[in-house]
Amino acid sequence: MERERSITEVPGIGKKAAADLLALGVTTLRSMLFLRPRAYDDRREERRLADASISDPTISCRITVLRHEEFRTQRGMTLKVRAEDDDGTRLEILCFNRNFLKDQLKLGSSWYIYGKVSKIRGIYQIASFEIKRTKEEAGIGKILPVYPLSGSLTEKMLRRASSYALDALSPMPDELPASLYDRLGLMHHSQAYRALHYPETMEEAEEALRTLSFTELFLLELSMLRNRKMRAKRIGSQPSRREKALLQSLPFQLTDDQMKAAEEIREDMDSGIPMQRLLQGDVGSGKTLVAWLTALHAIDSGKQVAFMAPTELLARQHADGAAALLAPLGVRIAFITGSVKGESRRLLLKSLKEGSTDLAIGTHALFSEDVSFHDLGYVIIDEQHRFGVMQREALRKKGSNASILSMTATPIPRSLALTLFADSAVSTLHSMPNGRIPVRTYLVSESRRAEMYNAVGVEFQRGHQAYFVYPRIDDEGEGDLRDVTTMHDFLRKEYPGIQSCLIHSRLPDDEKMQILRSFREKKLQYLVATSVVEVGIDVPEATCMVIEHAERFGLAALHQLRGRVGRSTLPSYCFLVYGSNLTDDAKQRLNIMRETTDGFCIAEKDLEIRGPGEITGEKQSGFLHLRFASLTGSIEMVEMAREEAEKVVQEDRGLLKAENAPLRQALAKSGERGI
């Protein structure tokens, strides 16, 4: 491979500038071209002082120096240059920390100036500006890039570096098959990189970005699809004996989405190639039932199943659910967590190894060294984003290339799912079980708190239940924040005679499970909790969710908490109580929650506000280090990139055809680009 040329080759880029460029991800001439301008200075037209306005105070014109003056500031004397443009309009140039310009801007000399002016007492003034001897040096008549800066770097240095890199590396090789450029209306790459940094028009800059964004997404999809194992799809894979028995025992019918997802998983499992599939759905859409149904398919084929949850509390709840649904069908279930020790653990491990346990439910303890399976064929991972890749692979390796189903209760926008899980198949549950009524959401200010308490009291009179959620367990010195301990005392006075309990992360898991069982059995009418109740709790009679200091929660957390109610045919309500001095982001989040209960719509908005890195965690944040493409942008481009990559993989998986030679070379260099 051709040796990369260092950025220090650029005149004026020494060790200090190179260190600052490293912070921007620039170490070579090639990587300089990947530094996307954050904006552009459009200097194509000369703008004199009379052209400046409040909406666009920019000037780019010739001025003539009239005289020099000085005025005093806290730091000493500062130079003021009085000048006029070619129309004779006067301008005061304030040279803060630039008194050296007195020797350059000689009286009567002409210069070209660029910057934003303000009008003070009828006189135009400018304090931040570029001033050059010639029109060409000032960039008048051009569009110039504006780069992100770091340390000692200046726009002048970065423009010099990008211009040098474009000339030194020209012509840039194309990175796509020749047929794609005309068919998709893309620029060739030499033209695209030059137009990205120094476009002739703003439309040309947009076209360059479109080309480079598509290329980045296409190469990402292609790389992942080539690594994905291909399976021969089996049409008509049939439910097993116990699958049919479970379906017949249910007092309701599965939704069409649940049936489709179960069929897709069965076909993957019967294909002979280990499955890698993501099952995503909104809160309450029935993902766990799909998991149990497909677990029966694996068990009936003679395989063992492992179900891993992120916390012991959630694992125990799943174990209770599995015992109620699957044990009557003869499924042998084991519960394994770090707290299971001694003789009980020894017997459980023995049954797993000998094959006398069909389904193991637990936490990360399932991939401990002492846990061995007789024939692990199917791994189900709940809340997949809470487990690292290495953890998931460690559990898979306990079987002979076991199939993996990852589940997430946090809906992922389709644009993100298509890219993030390009190496996985994706099943999505959009529809909710029949009879469900959307939760009505209210924003509650401090002045309307009494009305909210009255509304919840009416639900208690109807025999319904409620959650009160607070961000803290007790008073930690921030007196303006309500906590569960203080508010539990308050609520017991507000609702005398109504049975309640505190639940939070400091309680032992056994105590938390007992509290949740009592709540489910209606021995308690309300819980005062932290976000420990965010996932995995299904109490049909709970119709009210009160979230205090809602502005402190993210959209995903708010949506998950709201999902604890509205899990039956009863009308349900969510009250988001907010404080004063809301940030713009907080206002935006709360309004989104009020306007929609669609988890996928909320996830799209969350992606726009926070970006993919924060939503998907550390691993995906690094994975999605995209320089040009935006997953919050055009979903059509993401889909187009995937479709084109799939065509290439189907026709030439090894990229052996001559027309795909650019792809081989581009993928070989993709490490530097963060793909």
Secondary structure, DSSP 8 states (H G I E B T S, - for coil): -----BGGGSTT--HHHHHHHHTTT--BHHHHHTS--SEEEE-SS-B-GGG--SS--EEEEEEEEEEEEEEEETTEEEEEEEEEETT--EEEEEETT-TTHHHHS-TT-EEEEEEE-EEETTEEEESSEEEESSTTTTTTTSEEEE----TT--HHHHHHHHHHHHHHH-S----S-HHHHHHHT---HHHHHHHHHS-SSHHHHHHHHHHHHHHHHHHHHHHHHHHS------TT----HHHHHHHHHSSS---HHHHHHHHHHHHHHTTSS--EEEEEE-TTS-HHHHHHHHHHHHHHTT-EEEEE-SSHHHHHHHHHHHHHHTGGGT--EEEE-TT--HHHHHHHHHHHHHT--SEEEESGGGGSTT---SSEEEEEESSGGGS-HHHHHHHHTTSSS-EEEEEESS---HHHHHHHTTTSEEEEE-S--TT----EEEEE-GGGHHHHHHHHHHHHHTT-EEEEE-SBSS--S-TTS-BHHHHHHHHHHHSTT--EEEE-TTS-HHHHHHHHHHHHTTS-SEEEE-GGGSSS---TTEEEEEETTGGGS-HHHHHHHHTTS--SSS--EEEEE--SS--HHHHHHHHHHHH---HHHHHHHHHHHH-HHHHHHHHHHHHT--SS--TTS-HHHHHHHHHHHHHHHHHHTT--SGGGHHHHHHHHTTTTTT-
